[in-house]
């Protein structure tokens, strides 16, 4: 079975959800036009990574709050994964989350389970894994530091993940070590590992961009090698991987 995944490199304006949604909608349309089945945005892509503001920006897990993204998923016949802070069910602190919009109109949510040092001051952790089934492929979703936990990717392997995707914020200084970690995960669980990273400064971090895919033998198969707005398409068919990069304008 063949699946096409778009890793969106999109600029993010801190706290300007409407501008960010507009940029997301454009990247969704472009991804669909190039044949993608799923498009993945970075961690907290709808708001930016400003931990001291996540309480103000947290969104309720109600589908109507994500109507524009959901409609785009339906119209473009594509699964959309976007990052946003979510109001937690059992804590006063929000979670670092993702909204998943499906072409059939369904909306699901996932909350990061393994927090980076310092995030616990502002955020609470989720408590369940996220699997997305698309065109016969089972995708395990990680949000950034999730992939630092052996338990997270171990659960992905035990639950039959065919693909492991990290929606992340990785800095220029941390990219090399995190790349090695993602390569090790690919080798350990014997499936492709994909990275969707930020391209514009957020939360004071100078980010690396460089959306990438590692093959199941742990080698980096391709990298976008850019911080320009673009969609990085990964076509996965059985054991073969091919990629294309399409540069897009910031609207």
C-alpha contacts under 8 A as a table, 3 or more apart, distances in Angstrom:
res1	aa1	res2	aa2	distance
1	X	135	X	7.03
1	X	136	X	6.53
1	X	137	X	7.64
1	X	237	X	5.83
1	X	238	X	6.35
2	X	135	X	7.48
2	X	235	X	6.98
2	X	236	X	5.67
2	X	237	X	4.31
2	X	238	X	7.00
3	X	36	X	7.70
3	X	37	X	6.46
3	X	134	X	7.71
3	X	135	X	6.57
3	X	137	X	7.51
3	X	235	X	5.84
3	X	236	X	5.43
3	X	237	X	6.58
4	X	35	X	6.89
4	X	36	X	4.73
4	X	37	X	5.33
4	X	38	X	6.82
4	X	233	X	6.68
4	X	234	X	5.60
4	X	235	X	4.39
4	X	236	X	6.35
5	X	36	X	5.47
5	X	37	X	5.99
5	X	38	X	5.03
5	X	39	X	5.90
5	X	40	X	7.63
5	X	233	X	5.68
5	X	234	X	5.13
5	X	235	X	6.42
6	X	31	X	6.09
6	X	36	X	5.87
6	X	37	X	7.77
6	X	38	X	6.10
6	X	39	X	4.51
6	X	40	X	6.24
6	X	231	X	6.00
6	X	232	X	5.53
6	X	233	X	4.47
6	X	234	X	6.32
7	X	39	X	5.93
7	X	40	X	5.13
7	X	41	X	6.51
7	X	195	X	7.37
7	X	196	X	5.34
7	X	211	X	6.70
7	X	231	X	5.74
7	X	232	X	5.01
7	X	233	X	6.33
7	X	234	X	7.81
8	X	27	X	6.69
8	X	39	X	6.63
8	X	40	X	5.95
8	X	41	X	5.35
8	X	42	X	7.68
8	X	196	X	6.68
8	X	229	X	7.90
8	X	230	X	6.31
8	X	231	X	4.68
8	X	232	X	6.38
9	X	41	X	7.24
9	X	42	X	7.92
9	X	196	X	7.32
9	X	197	X	6.96
9	X	198	X	6.50
9	X	199	X	6.22
9	X	209	X	7.26
9	X	211	X	7.49
9	X	227	X	7.34
9	X	228	X	7.08
9	X	229	X	5.11
9	X	230	X	5.10
9	X	231	X	5.89
9	X	232	X	7.56
10	X	23	X	6.96
10	X	24	X	7.30
10	X	27	X	7.57
10	X	41	X	7.62
10	X	198	X	7.07
10	X	199	X	6.63
10	X	200	X	7.96
10	X	229	X	5.21
10	X	230	X	6.87
10	X	250	X	7.76
11	X	20	X	7.82
11	X	23	X	7.65
11	X	198	X	7.42
11	X	199	X	6.15
11	X	200	X	5.48
11	X	229	X	6.63
11	X	250	X	7.23
12	X	20	X	5.93
12	X	45	X	6.39
12	X	46	X	7.24
12	X	47	X	7.24
12	X	48	X	6.03
12	X	200	X	6.42
12	X	202	X	7.66
13	X	16	X	5.56
13	X	17	X	7.79
13	X	19	X	7.15
13	X	20	X	6.38
13	X	47	X	7.11
13	X	48	X	6.56
14	X	47	X	5.67
14	X	48	X	4.84
14	X	49	X	7.53
14	X	50	X	7.46
14	X	202	X	7.05
15	X	46	X	7.88
15	X	47	X	4.72
15	X	48	X	6.33
15	X	57	X	7.35
16	X	19	X	5.60
16	X	20	X	6.22
16	X	46	X	7.91
16	X	47	X	6.40
17	X	20	X	4.99
17	X	21	X	5.93
17	X	46	X	5.59
17	X	47	X	5.64
18	X	21	X	5.03
18	X	22	X	6.19
19	X	22	X	5.08
19	X	23	X	6.36
20	X	23	X	5.09
20	X	24	X	6.12
20	X	45	X	7.49
20	X	46	X	5.53
20	X	47	X	7.23
21	X	24	X	4.85
21	X	25	X	6.04
21	X	46	X	6.48
21	X	68	X	7.94
21	X	69	X	7.62
22	X	25	X	5.12
22	X	26	X	6.37
22	X	251	X	7.69
23	X	26	X	5.19
23	X	27	X	6.34
23	X	250	X	6.89
23	X	251	X	6.34
24	X	27	X	5.12
24	X	28	X	6.04
25	X	28	X	5.00
25	X	29	X	6.21
25	X	69	X	6.95
25	X	72	X	6.72
26	X	29	X	5.20
26	X	30	X	6.19
26	X	251	X	7.75
27	X	30	X	4.99
27	X	31	X	5.93
27	X	230	X	7.99
27	X	231	X	7.18
27	X	248	X	7.84
28	X	31	X	5.10
28	X	32	X	6.20
28	X	39	X	6.66
28	X	72	X	7.14
28	X	73	X	7.74
28	X	76	X	7.58
28	X	78	X	7.93
28	X	80	X	7.48
29	X	32	X	5.20
29	X	33	X	6.11
29	X	72	X	7.61
29	X	76	X	6.49
30	X	33	X	5.03
30	X	34	X	6.39
30	X	231	X	7.82
31	X	34	X	5.28
31	X	35	X	6.54
31	X	36	X	5.38
31	X	39	X	6.73
31	X	231	X	6.74
31	X	233	X	7.93
32	X	35	X	5.05
32	X	36	X	5.05
32	X	37	X	7.11
32	X	76	X	5.86
32	X	77	X	7.33
32	X	78	X	6.54
33	X	36	X	7.47
36	X	39	X	6.91
36	X	78	X	6.97
36	X	233	X	7.23
37	X	77	X	7.47
37	X	78	X	5.03
37	X	79	X	6.31
37	X	134	X	7.68
38	X	78	X	5.29
38	X	79	X	4.42
38	X	80	X	5.93
38	X	81	X	7.79
39	X	78	X	7.22
39	X	79	X	6.25
39	X	80	X	5.16
39	X	81	X	6.28
40	X	80	X	6.30
40	X	81	X	4.87
40	X	82	X	6.45
40	X	167	X	7.08
40	X	196	X	6.48
41	X	45	X	6.25
41	X	81	X	6.07
41	X	82	X	5.07
41	X	83	X	6.57
41	X	167	X	6.42
41	X	196	X	6.01
41	X	197	X	7.51
42	X	45	X	5.30
42	X	82	X	6.98
42	X	83	X	6.18
42	X	167	X	4.58
42	X	168	X	5.09
42	X	169	X	6.63
42	X	196	X	5.20
42	X	197	X	5.02
42	X	198	X	5.71
43	X	49	X	7.62
43	X	82	X	7.57
43	X	83	X	4.84
43	X	84	X	7.24
43	X	96	X	7.88
43	X	97	X	7.85
43	X	98	X	7.71
43	X	143	X	6.34
43	X	144	X	6.94
43	X	167	X	5.15
43	X	168	X	4.62
43	X	169	X	5.89
43	X	197	X	7.46
43	X	198	X	7.69
44	X	47	X	5.72
44	X	48	X	5.35
44	X	49	X	5.84
44	X	82	X	7.38
44	X	83	X	3.96
44	X	84	X	4.37
44	X	85	X	6.54
44	X	96	X	7.00
44	X	97	X	7.21
44	X	98	X	7.57
45	X	48	X	5.52
45	X	49	X	7.78
45	X	82	X	6.24
45	X	83	X	4.74
45	X	84	X	6.33
45	X	198	X	7.89
46	X	82	X	6.90
46	X	83	X	5.89
46	X	84	X	5.50
47	X	50	X	7.95
47	X	57	X	7.26
47	X	84	X	6.36
47	X	85	X	7.87
48	X	202	X	5.87
48	X	203	X	7.08
49	X	202	X	5.52
49	X	203	X	4.92
50	X	53	X	5.49
50	X	54	X	6.46
50	X	202	X	7.08
50	X	203	X	4.74
51	X	54	X	5.33
51	X	119	X	7.10
51	X	122	X	6.27
51	X	123	X	7.96
51	X	203	X	7.35
52	X	55	X	7.26
52	X	122	X	6.71
53	X	56	X	5.35
53	X	57	X	6.27
54	X	57	X	4.93
54	X	58	X	5.62
54	X	85	X	6.06
54	X	94	X	6.99
54	X	122	X	7.42
54	X	123	X	7.89
55	X	58	X	5.46
55	X	85	X	7.96
55	X	93	X	6.84
55	X	94	X	6.15
55	X	122	X	7.53
57	X	85	X	6.69
58	X	84	X	7.30
58	X	85	X	4.60
58	X	86	X	4.79
58	X	87	X	5.43
58	X	94	X	6.24
59	X	65	X	7.54
59	X	84	X	7.44
59	X	85	X	6.17
59	X	86	X	4.75
59	X	87	X	5.60
60	X	65	X	7.31
60	X	86	X	5.92
60	X	87	X	5.22
61	X	65	X	7.73
61	X	86	X	6.60
61	X	87	X	6.96
61	X	109	X	7.03
62	X	65	X	5.74
62	X	66	X	7.51
63	X	66	X	5.42
63	X	67	X	6.47
63	X	70	X	7.95
63	X	107	X	5.97
64	X	67	X	5.04
66	X	69	X	5.54
66	X	70	X	6.10
67	X	70	X	5.03
67	X	71	X	5.97
68	X	71	X	5.18
68	X	72	X	6.18
69	X	72	X	5.05
69	X	73	X	6.24
69	X	80	X	7.42
69	X	101	X	6.87
70	X	73	X	5.06
70	X	74	X	6.34
70	X	80	X	7.92
70	X	101	X	5.19
70	X	102	X	6.94
70	X	103	X	7.72
70	X	105	X	6.26
70	X	106	X	7.75
70	X	107	X	7.13
71	X	74	X	5.05
71	X	75	X	6.00
71	X	105	X	7.36
72	X	75	X	5.16
72	X	76	X	5.77
72	X	77	X	7.94
73	X	76	X	5.37
73	X	77	X	5.55
73	X	78	X	4.97
73	X	79	X	5.80
73	X	80	X	6.10
73	X	101	X	6.10
73	X	102	X	5.80
73	X	103	X	4.93
73	X	105	X	7.53
74	X	77	X	5.06
74	X	78	X	6.84
74	X	102	X	6.79
74	X	103	X	4.06
74	X	104	X	6.09
74	X	105	X	6.07
75	X	103	X	7.39
76	X	103	X	7.51
77	X	102	X	7.93
77	X	103	X	4.85
78	X	102	X	6.66
78	X	103	X	5.50
79	X	100	X	7.03
79	X	101	X	5.71
79	X	102	X	4.72
79	X	103	X	6.04
80	X	99	X	7.84
80	X	100	X	5.59
80	X	101	X	5.06
80	X	102	X	6.62
81	X	98	X	6.45
81	X	99	X	5.75
81	X	100	X	4.63
81	X	101	X	6.62
82	X	98	X	5.44
82	X	99	X	5.47
82	X	100	X	6.75
83	X	96	X	7.71
83	X	97	X	5.85
83	X	98	X	4.32
83	X	99	X	6.44
83	X	167	X	7.76
84	X	96	X	6.40
84	X	97	X	5.23
84	X	98	X	5.54
84	X	99	X	7.16
85	X	94	X	6.28
85	X	95	X	5.61
85	X	96	X	4.70
85	X	97	X	5.21
85	X	98	X	7.58
86	X	94	X	5.40
86	X	95	X	5.19
86	X	96	X	6.37
86	X	97	X	5.67
86	X	98	X	7.96
86	X	111	X	7.63
87	X	92	X	7.93
87	X	93	X	7.35
87	X	94	X	4.65
87	X	95	X	6.45
88	X	91	X	5.50
88	X	92	X	6.83
88	X	93	X	6.58
88	X	94	X	4.99
88	X	95	X	5.89
88	X	124	X	7.45
91	X	94	X	7.13
91	X	124	X	6.76
93	X	122	X	6.26
93	X	123	X	4.99
93	X	124	X	5.39
94	X	122	X	7.51
94	X	123	X	5.18
94	X	124	X	5.85
95	X	111	X	5.81
95	X	112	X	6.80
95	X	123	X	5.27
95	X	124	X	5.11
95	X	125	X	5.90
95	X	126	X	6.76
96	X	111	X	5.69
96	X	112	X	5.53
96	X	123	X	6.89
96	X	124	X	7.81
96	X	125	X	7.64
97	X	109	X	7.06
97	X	110	X	5.45
97	X	111	X	4.15
97	X	112	X	5.82
97	X	143	X	7.71
98	X	109	X	5.70
98	X	110	X	5.19
98	X	111	X	6.41
99	X	107	X	7.01
99	X	108	X	5.94
99	X	109	X	4.68
99	X	110	X	6.61
100	X	107	X	5.65
100	X	108	X	5.04
100	X	109	X	5.91
100	X	110	X	7.88
101	X	105	X	6.88
101	X	106	X	6.04
101	X	107	X	4.64
101	X	108	X	6.57
102	X	105	X	5.49
102	X	106	X	5.24
102	X	107	X	6.30
103	X	106	X	7.34
110	X	126	X	7.51
110	X	128	X	7.78
110	X	129	X	7.55
110	X	130	X	6.23
111	X	125	X	6.78
111	X	126	X	4.63
111	X	127	X	7.53
111	X	128	X	7.76
111	X	143	X	7.96
112	X	115	X	6.94
112	X	125	X	5.92
112	X	126	X	5.33
112	X	142	X	7.25
112	X	143	X	5.53
112	X	144	X	7.95
112	X	146	X	6.54
113	X	125	X	4.79
113	X	126	X	4.42
113	X	127	X	5.82
113	X	128	X	7.30
113	X	146	X	6.20
114	X	125	X	6.54
114	X	126	X	7.88
114	X	145	X	5.80
114	X	146	X	4.85
114	X	148	X	7.79
114	X	149	X	7.03
115	X	118	X	7.96
115	X	119	X	5.87
115	X	120	X	6.49
115	X	125	X	6.68
115	X	145	X	5.95
115	X	146	X	7.16
116	X	119	X	5.58
116	X	120	X	7.62
116	X	145	X	5.66
117	X	120	X	7.02
118	X	121	X	5.80
118	X	122	X	7.83
119	X	122	X	5.61
119	X	123	X	5.72
120	X	123	X	4.99
120	X	124	X	6.09
120	X	125	X	7.85
129	X	140	X	7.84
129	X	141	X	7.71
129	X	152	X	7.72
129	X	155	X	7.99
130	X	140	X	5.97
130	X	141	X	5.62
130	X	142	X	7.87
131	X	138	X	6.50
131	X	139	X	5.45
131	X	140	X	4.70
131	X	141	X	6.34
131	X	161	X	7.76
132	X	138	X	5.80
132	X	139	X	4.99
132	X	140	X	6.53
132	X	141	X	7.66
133	X	136	X	6.55
133	X	137	X	5.64
133	X	138	X	4.57
133	X	139	X	6.13
134	X	137	X	5.30
134	X	138	X	6.56
134	X	139	X	7.62
137	X	161	X	7.72
137	X	162	X	5.88
137	X	163	X	7.35
138	X	160	X	6.95
138	X	161	X	4.97
138	X	162	X	5.20
138	X	163	X	6.47
139	X	161	X	5.54
139	X	162	X	6.01
139	X	163	X	4.79
139	X	164	X	5.77
139	X	165	X	7.05
140	X	156	X	5.85
140	X	161	X	5.81
140	X	162	X	7.87
140	X	163	X	6.30
140	X	164	X	4.85
140	X	165	X	6.21
141	X	164	X	6.20
141	X	165	X	5.13
141	X	166	X	6.16
141	X	167	X	7.54
142	X	145	X	7.81
142	X	146	X	5.39
142	X	147	X	6.17
142	X	152	X	7.91
142	X	164	X	7.43
142	X	165	X	6.00
142	X	166	X	4.63
142	X	167	X	6.23
143	X	146	X	5.52
143	X	147	X	7.40
143	X	166	X	5.56
143	X	167	X	4.90
143	X	168	X	5.68
144	X	147	X	6.23
144	X	148	X	7.94
144	X	166	X	6.00
144	X	167	X	5.86
144	X	168	X	4.17
144	X	169	X	6.36
144	X	170	X	7.82
145	X	148	X	5.13
145	X	149	X	7.36
145	X	168	X	7.86
146	X	149	X	5.71
146	X	152	X	6.27
147	X	150	X	7.31
147	X	152	X	6.47
147	X	153	X	6.46
147	X	166	X	7.24
147	X	182	X	7.53
148	X	152	X	7.99
148	X	181	X	7.62
149	X	152	X	5.33
149	X	153	X	6.93
150	X	153	X	5.63
150	X	154	X	5.72
151	X	154	X	4.85
151	X	155	X	5.91
152	X	155	X	5.31
152	X	156	X	6.44
153	X	156	X	4.81
153	X	157	X	6.29
153	X	164	X	7.98
153	X	185	X	7.16
153	X	189	X	7.59
154	X	157	X	5.14
154	X	158	X	6.22
154	X	189	X	7.48
155	X	158	X	4.97
155	X	159	X	6.02
156	X	159	X	5.25
156	X	160	X	6.49
156	X	161	X	5.35
156	X	164	X	7.60
157	X	160	X	5.33
157	X	161	X	5.48
157	X	189	X	5.62
158	X	161	X	7.60
161	X	164	X	6.83
161	X	191	X	7.74
162	X	191	X	5.72
162	X	192	X	7.35
163	X	191	X	5.64
163	X	192	X	5.27
163	X	193	X	6.08
163	X	194	X	7.76
164	X	186	X	7.99
164	X	191	X	7.17
164	X	192	X	6.39
164	X	193	X	4.75
164	X	194	X	6.31
165	X	193	X	5.73
165	X	194	X	4.70
165	X	195	X	5.99
165	X	196	X	7.69
166	X	193	X	7.64
166	X	194	X	6.14
166	X	195	X	4.94
166	X	196	X	6.23
167	X	195	X	6.23
167	X	196	X	4.96
167	X	197	X	6.44
168	X	195	X	7.13
168	X	196	X	6.07
168	X	197	X	5.14
168	X	198	X	7.18
169	X	197	X	5.46
169	X	198	X	5.70
169	X	207	X	6.94
170	X	174	X	6.16
170	X	175	X	5.89
170	X	178	X	7.65
170	X	197	X	6.40
170	X	198	X	7.26
170	X	207	X	5.76
170	X	208	X	6.13
170	X	209	X	7.74
171	X	174	X	5.12
171	X	175	X	5.89
171	X	205	X	6.17
171	X	206	X	5.52
171	X	207	X	3.96
171	X	208	X	5.09
172	X	175	X	5.38
172	X	206	X	6.14
172	X	207	X	5.23
172	X	208	X	4.38
173	X	176	X	7.29
174	X	177	X	5.72
174	X	178	X	6.13
175	X	178	X	5.18
175	X	179	X	5.81
175	X	208	X	6.57
176	X	179	X	5.11
176	X	180	X	6.38
177	X	180	X	5.16
177	X	181	X	6.35
178	X	181	X	4.89
178	X	182	X	6.18
179	X	182	X	5.13
179	X	183	X	6.10
180	X	183	X	5.03
180	X	184	X	6.18
181	X	184	X	5.12
181	X	185	X	6.31
182	X	185	X	5.02
182	X	186	X	6.29
182	X	193	X	6.77
182	X	214	X	7.48
182	X	218	X	7.91
183	X	186	X	5.18
183	X	187	X	6.41
183	X	193	X	7.54
183	X	214	X	6.01
183	X	218	X	4.40
183	X	219	X	6.25
183	X	220	X	6.95
184	X	187	X	5.13
184	X	188	X	6.05
184	X	218	X	5.84
185	X	188	X	4.98
185	X	189	X	6.05
185	X	190	X	7.96
185	X	193	X	7.50
185	X	218	X	7.39
186	X	189	X	5.54
186	X	190	X	5.48
186	X	191	X	5.42
186	X	192	X	5.74
186	X	193	X	5.53
186	X	214	X	6.48
186	X	215	X	6.50
186	X	216	X	4.97
186	X	217	X	6.59
186	X	218	X	5.11
187	X	190	X	5.07
187	X	191	X	7.21
187	X	215	X	7.89
187	X	216	X	5.31
187	X	217	X	4.91
187	X	218	X	4.55
189	X	216	X	7.54
190	X	216	X	4.55
190	X	217	X	6.74
191	X	215	X	6.62
191	X	216	X	4.32
191	X	217	X	7.96
192	X	213	X	6.80
192	X	214	X	5.52
192	X	215	X	4.59
192	X	216	X	4.95
193	X	213	X	5.64
193	X	214	X	5.11
193	X	215	X	6.68
193	X	216	X	7.55
194	X	211	X	7.64
194	X	212	X	5.83
194	X	213	X	4.42
194	X	214	X	6.45
195	X	211	X	5.34
195	X	212	X	5.26
195	X	213	X	6.40
196	X	211	X	5.24
196	X	212	X	7.35
197	X	207	X	7.90
197	X	208	X	7.35
197	X	209	X	5.32
197	X	210	X	6.99
197	X	211	X	5.80
198	X	201	X	7.78
198	X	207	X	6.11
198	X	208	X	7.04
198	X	209	X	5.35
199	X	207	X	5.96
199	X	208	X	6.45
199	X	209	X	4.52
199	X	227	X	4.85
199	X	228	X	6.90
199	X	229	X	7.51
200	X	206	X	7.43
200	X	207	X	6.48
200	X	227	X	7.56
201	X	204	X	6.35
201	X	205	X	5.52
201	X	206	X	5.08
201	X	207	X	5.91
202	X	205	X	5.43
202	X	206	X	7.26
202	X	207	X	7.67
208	X	227	X	7.01
209	X	224	X	7.99
209	X	225	X	7.50
209	X	226	X	6.18
209	X	227	X	4.77
210	X	223	X	5.75
210	X	224	X	4.99
210	X	225	X	4.77
210	X	226	X	5.46
210	X	227	X	6.53
211	X	223	X	5.70
211	X	224	X	5.41
211	X	225	X	7.44
211	X	232	X	7.05
212	X	220	X	7.19
212	X	221	X	7.63
212	X	222	X	5.75
212	X	223	X	4.19
212	X	224	X	6.32
213	X	220	X	5.94
213	X	221	X	5.68
213	X	222	X	5.64
213	X	223	X	6.55
213	X	234	X	7.73
214	X	217	X	7.83
214	X	218	X	5.81
214	X	219	X	5.41
214	X	220	X	4.20
214	X	221	X	5.16
214	X	222	X	7.24
215	X	218	X	5.55
215	X	219	X	5.64
215	X	220	X	6.36
215	X	221	X	5.81
215	X	241	X	7.71
216	X	219	X	7.47
220	X	223	X	7.36
221	X	241	X	7.73
222	X	243	X	7.13
224	X	232	X	6.52
224	X	245	X	6.81
228	X	247	X	7.21
229	X	247	X	6.04
229	X	248	X	5.46
229	X	249	X	6.36
229	X	250	X	6.64
230	X	245	X	6.79
230	X	246	X	5.48
230	X	247	X	4.09
230	X	248	X	4.86
230	X	249	X	7.76
231	X	245	X	5.81
231	X	246	X	5.35
231	X	247	X	6.45
231	X	248	X	7.27
232	X	243	X	7.05
232	X	244	X	5.98
232	X	245	X	4.54
232	X	246	X	6.57
233	X	243	X	5.31
233	X	244	X	5.12
233	X	245	X	6.10
233	X	246	X	7.98
234	X	241	X	6.85
234	X	242	X	5.88
234	X	243	X	4.56
234	X	244	X	6.86
235	X	241	X	5.67
235	X	242	X	5.19
235	X	243	X	6.04
236	X	239	X	7.23
236	X	240	X	5.95
236	X	241	X	4.76
236	X	242	X	6.76
237	X	240	X	5.30
237	X	241	X	6.50
